[in-house]
């Protein structure tokens, strides 16, 4: 079982027990600058990102661009990732703001109590993959092993820690909004079956930061994650 620690990123988080910083829980927020319901979820993600126990990522989707404001962070690939999660869950539609926790559980991003409950559940799970990241010169060495072989994807996700945008049109017209951990790129760098130990290198550049996420193939549960910084 993961070691539980207390968080204080915001008042409601004060009683949440989460994983130790070397075994964080991944939260993906599907959001849009053109969605009037999204700013509270964007703020919640900002609060969550303050904790080393959480990898909080904002994936901006493009399917609201038609209502008057084109989201400059939107990527059609992120909308397709959300749809793939929906198909796996047996759902027929997608929405914003939506949070996907640990690659498994879906929750409306403006319901902090439900988010808190799911975080506690994921904190209590034991990871089936041991993941380690070390720095070697200007690169990172990613090592992993597991006693439960399965089809997995090793993914490197690059993101911008903070951005501020003045929204001029659409549902949020006239507002200046802050965005946290805006995903710029989500790449599969290796397919791994776990039968032999994993070892590969990755690099980061510019002001962007990055994380590595090992996930069961088919948009299923996230088995391990770590920061590349």
C-alpha positions as CSV (number, residue, x, y, z in Angstrom):
1,X,0.0,0.0,0.0
2,X,1.2,3.5,-0.8
3,X,2.3,5.7,2.1
4,X,-0.4,8.3,2.9
5,X,0.4,11.9,3.5
6,X,-1.7,15.0,4.2
7,X,-2.2,17.7,1.6
8,X,-3.0,21.4,2.1
9,X,-3.2,22.8,-1.4
10,X,-6.6,24.1,-0.6
11,X,-9.1,23.9,2.3
12,X,-11.0,20.9,1.0
13,X,-7.7,19.0,0.3
14,X,-6.6,19.2,3.9
15,X,-8.1,15.9,4.9
16,X,-7.1,13.9,1.7
17,X,-4.5,11.2,2.1
18,X,-2.5,10.7,-1.1
19,X,0.5,8.7,-2.4
20,X,4.1,9.5,-1.6
21,X,5.7,11.9,-4.0
22,X,7.6,9.0,-5.8
23,X,4.3,7.3,-6.6
24,X,1.9,10.1,-7.7
25,X,-1.7,9.9,-8.9
26,X,-2.2,11.2,-12.4
27,X,-5.2,13.5,-13.1
28,X,-6.1,14.5,-16.6
29,X,-8.5,17.5,-16.9
30,X,-10.3,17.8,-20.3
31,X,-11.0,21.5,-20.6
32,X,-11.6,24.4,-23.1
33,X,-11.2,28.1,-23.1
34,X,-14.6,28.2,-24.8
35,X,-16.4,26.4,-22.0
36,X,-18.1,28.7,-19.4
37,X,-18.2,25.8,-16.9
38,X,-14.5,25.1,-17.0
39,X,-12.8,27.9,-15.0
40,X,-13.7,26.4,-11.6
41,X,-12.2,23.1,-12.8
42,X,-9.1,24.9,-14.1
43,X,-8.7,26.4,-10.6
44,X,-9.2,23.1,-8.9
45,X,-6.4,21.6,-11.1
46,X,-4.2,24.5,-10.2
47,X,-4.7,23.7,-6.5
48,X,-4.1,20.0,-7.1
49,X,-0.9,20.7,-9.0
50,X,0.7,22.2,-5.9
51,X,1.1,18.8,-4.4
52,X,4.1,16.6,-5.3
53,X,1.7,13.6,-4.7
54,X,-0.3,14.5,-7.8
55,X,0.6,14.8,-11.5
56,X,-2.1,17.2,-12.7
57,X,-2.4,17.7,-16.5
58,X,-4.7,20.0,-18.5
59,X,-5.6,18.7,-21.9
60,X,-7.4,21.3,-24.0
61,X,-9.9,20.0,-26.5
62,X,-11.1,21.6,-29.8
63,X,-14.7,20.6,-30.0
64,X,-16.0,23.9,-28.5
65,X,-14.0,26.1,-30.8
66,X,-17.0,26.7,-33.1
67,X,-19.0,28.6,-30.5
68,X,-16.9,31.8,-30.9
69,X,-13.4,31.3,-29.4
70,X,-10.6,29.1,-30.7
71,X,-8.7,27.6,-27.8
72,X,-5.0,28.2,-28.6
73,X,-4.0,25.2,-26.5
74,X,-6.5,22.8,-28.1
75,X,-5.3,19.7,-29.8
76,X,-7.6,17.3,-31.7
77,X,-5.4,14.4,-30.4
78,X,-6.5,15.3,-26.8
79,X,-10.2,15.2,-27.8
80,X,-9.6,11.8,-29.4
81,X,-7.9,10.6,-26.2
82,X,-10.9,11.7,-24.2
83,X,-13.2,9.9,-26.7
84,X,-11.1,6.7,-26.4
85,X,-11.5,6.8,-22.6
86,X,-15.2,7.3,-23.1
87,X,-15.4,4.2,-25.4
88,X,-13.6,2.1,-22.9
89,X,-16.0,3.2,-20.1
90,X,-19.0,2.4,-22.4
91,X,-20.0,6.0,-22.7
92,X,-21.4,7.6,-25.9
93,X,-20.4,11.2,-25.3
94,X,-17.7,13.5,-23.9
95,X,-17.9,16.7,-22.0
96,X,-15.9,19.5,-20.4
97,X,-14.8,19.9,-17.7
98,X,-14.0,16.2,-17.1
99,X,-11.3,14.7,-15.0
100,X,-9.9,11.2,-15.5
101,X,-8.1,9.9,-12.5
102,X,-5.5,7.2,-12.8
103,X,-6.6,6.4,-16.3
104,X,-9.7,4.8,-14.9
105,X,-12.2,6.9,-13.0
106,X,-14.2,9.7,-14.6
107,X,-15.7,12.7,-12.7
108,X,-17.0,16.1,-13.4
109,X,-14.2,18.5,-12.8
110,X,-16.3,20.9,-10.7
111,X,-17.1,18.3,-8.0
112,X,-14.2,18.5,-5.5
113,X,-15.7,16.1,-3.0
114,X,-15.9,13.4,-5.6
115,X,-12.4,14.2,-6.8
116,X,-11.2,13.9,-3.2
117,X,-12.8,10.5,-2.8
118,X,-11.3,9.1,-6.0
119,X,-7.9,10.4,-5.0
120,X,-8.1,8.6,-1.7
121,X,-9.0,5.4,-3.5
122,X,-6.1,5.6,-5.9
123,X,-3.7,6.5,-3.1
124,X,-4.5,3.2,-1.4
125,X,-3.7,1.1,-4.5
126,X,-0.4,-0.7,-4.9
127,X,1.3,0.0,-8.2
128,X,2.2,-3.1,-10.2
129,X,5.1,-1.3,-12.0
130,X,8.2,0.0,-10.2
131,X,9.4,3.1,-12.1
132,X,12.6,5.1,-11.5
133,X,13.9,8.2,-13.3
134,X,17.5,9.4,-13.0
135,X,19.4,12.2,-14.6
136,X,22.3,11.5,-16.8
137,X,24.0,14.6,-18.2
138,X,21.3,16.5,-20.1
139,X,19.0,13.5,-20.4
140,X,16.9,11.3,-18.2
141,X,17.1,7.5,-17.8
142,X,13.8,5.8,-17.4
143,X,13.9,2.4,-15.8
144,X,10.9,0.1,-14.9
145,X,10.1,-3.4,-14.0
146,X,7.0,-5.4,-13.1
147,X,6.1,-8.9,-11.9
148,X,2.8,-8.7,-13.8
149,X,3.6,-8.5,-17.6
150,X,0.9,-7.0,-19.7
151,X,0.7,-4.7,-22.8
152,X,1.8,-1.2,-21.8
153,X,2.6,2.2,-23.3
154,X,5.5,4.3,-22.1
155,X,4.5,7.9,-22.7
156,X,6.3,11.2,-22.3
157,X,4.0,14.2,-21.7
158,X,5.4,17.7,-22.1
159,X,3.5,20.6,-20.5
160,X,3.8,24.4,-19.8
161,X,3.5,25.0,-16.0
162,X,1.6,28.3,-16.3
163,X,-0.2,30.4,-18.9
164,X,-2.5,33.4,-18.8
165,X,-5.0,34.1,-21.6
166,X,-7.3,37.0,-22.3
167,X,-10.5,35.6,-23.7
168,X,-12.0,38.0,-26.2
169,X,-15.0,36.0,-27.6
170,X,-17.2,33.1,-26.8
171,X,-18.7,32.0,-23.4
172,X,-15.8,33.4,-21.4
173,X,-15.5,36.7,-23.3
174,X,-13.9,39.5,-21.3
175,X,-12.2,37.2,-18.8
176,X,-8.5,36.7,-18.2
177,X,-7.9,33.1,-17.2
178,X,-5.0,31.3,-15.7
179,X,-4.1,27.8,-16.8
180,X,-1.9,25.3,-15.1
181,X,0.2,22.4,-16.5
182,X,-1.1,22.8,-20.1
183,X,-0.2,19.8,-22.1
184,X,1.7,20.6,-25.3
185,X,2.6,17.1,-26.5
186,X,1.7,13.5,-25.5
187,X,3.9,10.9,-27.2
188,X,4.2,7.1,-26.9
189,X,7.9,6.5,-26.8
190,X,7.8,2.7,-26.4
191,X,5.5,-0.3,-26.2
192,X,6.5,-2.6,-23.4
193,X,5.2,-6.0,-22.3
194,X,7.0,-6.1,-19.0
195,X,8.7,-9.4,-19.6
196,X,12.1,-7.8,-19.4
197,X,13.1,-4.7,-17.5
198,X,12.6,-1.4,-19.3
199,X,15.5,1.1,-19.8
200,X,15.4,4.1,-22.1
201,X,16.4,7.7,-22.3
202,X,14.4,10.9,-22.7
203,X,15.2,14.6,-22.8
204,X,13.4,17.9,-22.2
205,X,14.0,21.3,-23.8
206,X,13.0,24.9,-23.3
207,X,10.7,26.1,-20.6
208,X,8.4,23.1,-20.9
209,X,8.4,20.4,-18.2
210,X,7.7,16.7,-18.7
211,X,6.5,13.5,-17.0
212,X,6.7,9.9,-17.9
213,X,3.5,7.8,-17.7
214,X,3.3,4.0,-18.0
215,X,-0.3,3.0,-18.9
216,X,-1.9,-0.3,-19.7
217,X,-2.6,-0.4,-23.4
218,X,-6.1,0.5,-24.7
219,X,-6.6,3.7,-22.6
220,X,-6.8,1.7,-19.4
221,X,-5.3,2.2,-15.9
222,X,-2.1,4.2,-15.3
223,X,0.4,1.9,-13.7
224,X,3.2,4.3,-12.8
225,X,4.2,7.9,-13.4
226,X,7.1,10.2,-12.5
227,X,8.3,13.7,-13.2
228,X,11.2,14.3,-15.6
229,X,12.8,17.3,-13.9
